[in-house]
Every structure is written in structure tokens, then in C-alpha cells.
């Protein structure tokens, strides 16, 4: 990593190819977070009406109407 920072402002030659690769970051050892996140996603499909009602009440409590969000 130090070599990358040292060469950050280096001029690139003509025809230079740059590879940008995504780096996975996140739970790591926290496998429980992955399981709970997956359970929350699956559970959201079964409570679609209830979650929409909660969104509506949250927007109303915040002073927004549903039309301002669309």
C-alpha cells in the first residue's frame, strides 16, 4: 500500500492501462451479521404491507406526505 501512495501523483505514459478492482469489506468474522441481514431481507417479503404502513407513519411523523417522496 505504501508504494501505491508514493506513486499516486506519477505521470502515466501513453497507452497505460489502469485496472480498478473492487475490494470487499464488511462483516469479516461477523457471520452472525450476515445471517441476521439475510433473515431481515427474507422477512421483509413476508411483511410487505406492514413495512409500507410503517414507512407511511414514519413519513407522516416527519412532516412529509407520500407525494413529496415520489
Phi and psi in radians as a Rosetta constraint file:
Dihedral C 1 N 2 CA 2 C 2 CIRCULARHARMONIC -1.130 0.35
Dihedral N 2 CA 2 C 2 N 3 CIRCULARHARMONIC -0.624 0.35
Dihedral C 2 N 3 CA 3 C 3 CIRCULARHARMONIC -1.138 0.35
Dihedral N 3 CA 3 C 3 N 4 CIRCULARHARMONIC -0.605 0.35
Dihedral C 3 N 4 CA 4 C 4 CIRCULARHARMONIC -1.167 0.35
Dihedral N 4 CA 4 C 4 N 5 CIRCULARHARMONIC -0.782 0.35
Dihedral C 4 N 5 CA 5 C 5 CIRCULARHARMONIC -1.171 0.35
Dihedral N 5 CA 5 C 5 N 6 CIRCULARHARMONIC -0.599 0.35
Dihedral C 5 N 6 CA 6 C 6 CIRCULARHARMONIC -1.185 0.35
Dihedral N 6 CA 6 C 6 N 7 CIRCULARHARMONIC -0.545 0.35
Dihedral C 6 N 7 CA 7 C 7 CIRCULARHARMONIC -1.801 0.35
Dihedral N 7 CA 7 C 7 N 8 CIRCULARHARMONIC 0.335 0.35
Dihedral C 7 N 8 CA 8 C 8 CIRCULARHARMONIC -1.115 0.35
Dihedral N 8 CA 8 C 8 N 9 CIRCULARHARMONIC -0.641 0.35
Dihedral C 8 N 9 CA 9 C 9 CIRCULARHARMONIC -1.812 0.35
Dihedral N 9 CA 9 C 9 N 10 CIRCULARHARMONIC 0.343 0.35
Dihedral C 9 N 10 CA 10 C 10 CIRCULARHARMONIC -1.305 0.35
Dihedral N 10 CA 10 C 10 N 11 CIRCULARHARMONIC 2.442 0.35
Dihedral C 10 N 11 CA 11 C 11 CIRCULARHARMONIC -1.204 0.35
Dihedral N 11 CA 11 C 11 N 12 CIRCULARHARMONIC 2.425 0.35
Dihedral C 11 N 12 CA 12 C 12 CIRCULARHARMONIC -1.651 0.35
Dihedral N 12 CA 12 C 12 N 13 CIRCULARHARMONIC 2.485 0.35
Dihedral C 12 N 13 CA 13 C 13 CIRCULARHARMONIC -1.357 0.35
Dihedral N 13 CA 13 C 13 N 14 CIRCULARHARMONIC 2.936 0.35
Dihedral C 13 N 14 CA 14 C 14 CIRCULARHARMONIC -1.134 0.35
Dihedral N 14 CA 14 C 14 N 15 CIRCULARHARMONIC 2.277 0.35
Dihedral C 14 N 15 CA 15 C 15 CIRCULARHARMONIC 1.399 0.35
Dihedral N 15 CA 15 C 15 N 16 CIRCULARHARMONIC 0.203 0.35
Dihedral C 15 N 16 CA 16 C 16 CIRCULARHARMONIC -1.203 0.35
Dihedral N 16 CA 16 C 16 N 17 CIRCULARHARMONIC 2.380 0.35
Dihedral C 16 N 17 CA 17 C 17 CIRCULARHARMONIC -1.818 0.35
Dihedral N 17 CA 17 C 17 N 18 CIRCULARHARMONIC 2.271 0.35
Dihedral C 17 N 18 CA 18 C 18 CIRCULARHARMONIC -1.946 0.35
Dihedral N 18 CA 18 C 18 N 19 CIRCULARHARMONIC 2.246 0.35
Dihedral C 18 N 19 CA 19 C 19 CIRCULARHARMONIC -1.832 0.35
Dihedral N 19 CA 19 C 19 N 20 CIRCULARHARMONIC 2.092 0.35
Dihedral C 19 N 20 CA 20 C 20 CIRCULARHARMONIC -1.841 0.35
Dihedral N 20 CA 20 C 20 N 21 CIRCULARHARMONIC 2.071 0.35
Dihedral C 20 N 21 CA 21 C 21 CIRCULARHARMONIC -2.056 0.35
Dihedral N 21 CA 21 C 21 N 22 CIRCULARHARMONIC 2.242 0.35
Dihedral C 21 N 22 CA 22 C 22 CIRCULARHARMONIC -1.195 0.35
Dihedral N 22 CA 22 C 22 N 23 CIRCULARHARMONIC 2.558 0.35
Dihedral C 22 N 23 CA 23 C 23 CIRCULARHARMONIC -1.989 0.35
Dihedral N 23 CA 23 C 23 N 24 CIRCULARHARMONIC 2.195 0.35
Dihedral C 23 N 24 CA 24 C 24 CIRCULARHARMONIC -1.355 0.35
Dihedral N 24 CA 24 C 24 N 25 CIRCULARHARMONIC 2.251 0.35
Dihedral C 24 N 25 CA 25 C 25 CIRCULARHARMONIC -2.433 0.35
Dihedral N 25 CA 25 C 25 N 26 CIRCULARHARMONIC 2.618 0.35
Dihedral C 25 N 26 CA 26 C 26 CIRCULARHARMONIC 2.749 0.35
Dihedral N 26 CA 26 C 26 N 27 CIRCULARHARMONIC -2.228 0.35
Dihedral C 26 N 27 CA 27 C 27 CIRCULARHARMONIC -1.082 0.35
Dihedral N 27 CA 27 C 27 N 28 CIRCULARHARMONIC -0.682 0.35
Dihedral C 27 N 28 CA 28 C 28 CIRCULARHARMONIC 1.104 0.35
Dihedral N 28 CA 28 C 28 N 29 CIRCULARHARMONIC -1.936 0.35
Dihedral C 28 N 29 CA 29 C 29 CIRCULARHARMONIC -1.420 0.35
Dihedral N 29 CA 29 C 29 N 30 CIRCULARHARMONIC -0.169 0.35
Dihedral C 29 N 30 CA 30 C 30 CIRCULARHARMONIC -1.412 0.35
Dihedral N 30 CA 30 C 30 N 31 CIRCULARHARMONIC 1.171 0.35
Dihedral C 30 N 31 CA 31 C 31 CIRCULARHARMONIC -1.088 0.35
Dihedral N 31 CA 31 C 31 N 32 CIRCULARHARMONIC -0.477 0.35
Dihedral C 31 N 32 CA 32 C 32 CIRCULARHARMONIC -1.108 0.35
Dihedral N 32 CA 32 C 32 N 33 CIRCULARHARMONIC -0.635 0.35
Dihedral C 32 N 33 CA 33 C 33 CIRCULARHARMONIC -1.110 0.35
Dihedral N 33 CA 33 C 33 N 34 CIRCULARHARMONIC -0.662 0.35
Dihedral C 33 N 34 CA 34 C 34 CIRCULARHARMONIC -1.144 0.35
Dihedral N 34 CA 34 C 34 N 35 CIRCULARHARMONIC -0.788 0.35
Dihedral C 34 N 35 CA 35 C 35 CIRCULARHARMONIC -1.118 0.35
Dihedral N 35 CA 35 C 35 N 36 CIRCULARHARMONIC -0.779 0.35
Dihedral C 35 N 36 CA 36 C 36 CIRCULARHARMONIC -1.145 0.35
Dihedral N 36 CA 36 C 36 N 37 CIRCULARHARMONIC -0.652 0.35
Dihedral C 36 N 37 CA 37 C 37 CIRCULARHARMONIC -1.136 0.35
Dihedral N 37 CA 37 C 37 N 38 CIRCULARHARMONIC -0.746 0.35
Dihedral C 37 N 38 CA 38 C 38 CIRCULARHARMONIC -1.134 0.35
Dihedral N 38 CA 38 C 38 N 39 CIRCULARHARMONIC -0.693 0.35
Dihedral C 38 N 39 CA 39 C 39 CIRCULARHARMONIC -1.134 0.35
Dihedral N 39 CA 39 C 39 N 40 CIRCULARHARMONIC -0.646 0.35
Dihedral C 39 N 40 CA 40 C 40 CIRCULARHARMONIC -1.163 0.35
Dihedral N 40 CA 40 C 40 N 41 CIRCULARHARMONIC -0.678 0.35
Dihedral C 40 N 41 CA 41 C 41 CIRCULARHARMONIC -1.154 0.35
Dihedral N 41 CA 41 C 41 N 42 CIRCULARHARMONIC -0.797 0.35
Dihedral C 41 N 42 CA 42 C 42 CIRCULARHARMONIC -1.127 0.35
Dihedral N 42 CA 42 C 42 N 43 CIRCULARHARMONIC -0.738 0.35
Dihedral C 42 N 43 CA 43 C 43 CIRCULARHARMONIC -1.118 0.35
Dihedral N 43 CA 43 C 43 N 44 CIRCULARHARMONIC -0.501 0.35
Dihedral C 43 N 44 CA 44 C 44 CIRCULARHARMONIC -1.172 0.35
Dihedral N 44 CA 44 C 44 N 45 CIRCULARHARMONIC -0.459 0.35
Dihedral C 44 N 45 CA 45 C 45 CIRCULARHARMONIC -1.246 0.35
Dihedral N 45 CA 45 C 45 N 46 CIRCULARHARMONIC -0.540 0.35
Dihedral C 45 N 46 CA 46 C 46 CIRCULARHARMONIC -1.455 0.35
Dihedral N 46 CA 46 C 46 N 47 CIRCULARHARMONIC -0.338 0.35
Dihedral C 46 N 47 CA 47 C 47 CIRCULARHARMONIC -2.069 0.35
Dihedral N 47 CA 47 C 47 N 48 CIRCULARHARMONIC 0.705 0.35
Dihedral C 47 N 48 CA 48 C 48 CIRCULARHARMONIC -1.051 0.35
Dihedral N 48 CA 48 C 48 N 49 CIRCULARHARMONIC -0.786 0.35
Dihedral C 48 N 49 CA 49 C 49 CIRCULARHARMONIC -1.147 0.35
Dihedral N 49 CA 49 C 49 N 50 CIRCULARHARMONIC -0.708 0.35
Dihedral C 49 N 50 CA 50 C 50 CIRCULARHARMONIC -1.170 0.35
Dihedral N 50 CA 50 C 50 N 51 CIRCULARHARMONIC -0.706 0.35
Dihedral C 50 N 51 CA 51 C 51 CIRCULARHARMONIC -1.209 0.35
Dihedral N 51 CA 51 C 51 N 52 CIRCULARHARMONIC -0.612 0.35
Dihedral C 51 N 52 CA 52 C 52 CIRCULARHARMONIC -1.154 0.35
Dihedral N 52 CA 52 C 52 N 53 CIRCULARHARMONIC -0.647 0.35
Dihedral C 52 N 53 CA 53 C 53 CIRCULARHARMONIC -1.138 0.35
Dihedral N 53 CA 53 C 53 N 54 CIRCULARHARMONIC -0.681 0.35
Dihedral C 53 N 54 CA 54 C 54 CIRCULARHARMONIC -1.153 0.35
Dihedral N 54 CA 54 C 54 N 55 CIRCULARHARMONIC -0.680 0.35
Dihedral C 54 N 55 CA 55 C 55 CIRCULARHARMONIC -1.084 0.35
Dihedral N 55 CA 55 C 55 N 56 CIRCULARHARMONIC -0.752 0.35
Dihedral C 55 N 56 CA 56 C 56 CIRCULARHARMONIC -1.101 0.35
Dihedral N 56 CA 56 C 56 N 57 CIRCULARHARMONIC -0.741 0.35
Dihedral C 56 N 57 CA 57 C 57 CIRCULARHARMONIC -1.206 0.35
Dihedral N 57 CA 57 C 57 N 58 CIRCULARHARMONIC -0.609 0.35
Dihedral C 57 N 58 CA 58 C 58 CIRCULARHARMONIC -1.167 0.35
Dihedral N 58 CA 58 C 58 N 59 CIRCULARHARMONIC -0.707 0.35
Dihedral C 58 N 59 CA 59 C 59 CIRCULARHARMONIC -1.167 0.35
Dihedral N 59 CA 59 C 59 N 60 CIRCULARHARMONIC -0.697 0.35
Dihedral C 59 N 60 CA 60 C 60 CIRCULARHARMONIC -1.147 0.35
Dihedral N 60 CA 60 C 60 N 61 CIRCULARHARMONIC -0.684 0.35
Dihedral C 60 N 61 CA 61 C 61 CIRCULARHARMONIC -1.158 0.35
Dihedral N 61 CA 61 C 61 N 62 CIRCULARHARMONIC -0.537 0.35
Dihedral C 61 N 62 CA 62 C 62 CIRCULARHARMONIC -1.455 0.35
Dihedral N 62 CA 62 C 62 N 63 CIRCULARHARMONIC -0.095 0.35
Dihedral C 62 N 63 CA 63 C 63 CIRCULARHARMONIC 1.603 0.35
Dihedral N 63 CA 63 C 63 N 64 CIRCULARHARMONIC 0.184 0.35
Dihedral C 63 N 64 CA 64 C 64 CIRCULARHARMONIC -1.752 0.35
Dihedral N 64 CA 64 C 64 N 65 CIRCULARHARMONIC 2.582 0.35
Dihedral C 64 N 65 CA 65 C 65 CIRCULARHARMONIC -1.770 0.35
Dihedral N 65 CA 65 C 65 N 66 CIRCULARHARMONIC 2.828 0.35
Dihedral C 65 N 66 CA 66 C 66 CIRCULARHARMONIC -1.115 0.35
Dihedral N 66 CA 66 C 66 N 67 CIRCULARHARMONIC -0.491 0.35
Dihedral C 66 N 67 CA 67 C 67 CIRCULARHARMONIC -1.276 0.35
Dihedral N 67 CA 67 C 67 N 68 CIRCULARHARMONIC -0.457 0.35
Dihedral C 67 N 68 CA 68 C 68 CIRCULARHARMONIC -1.285 0.35
Dihedral N 68 CA 68 C 68 N 69 CIRCULARHARMONIC -0.376 0.35
Dihedral C 68 N 69 CA 69 C 69 CIRCULARHARMONIC -1.481 0.35
Dihedral N 69 CA 69 C 69 N 70 CIRCULARHARMONIC -0.278 0.35
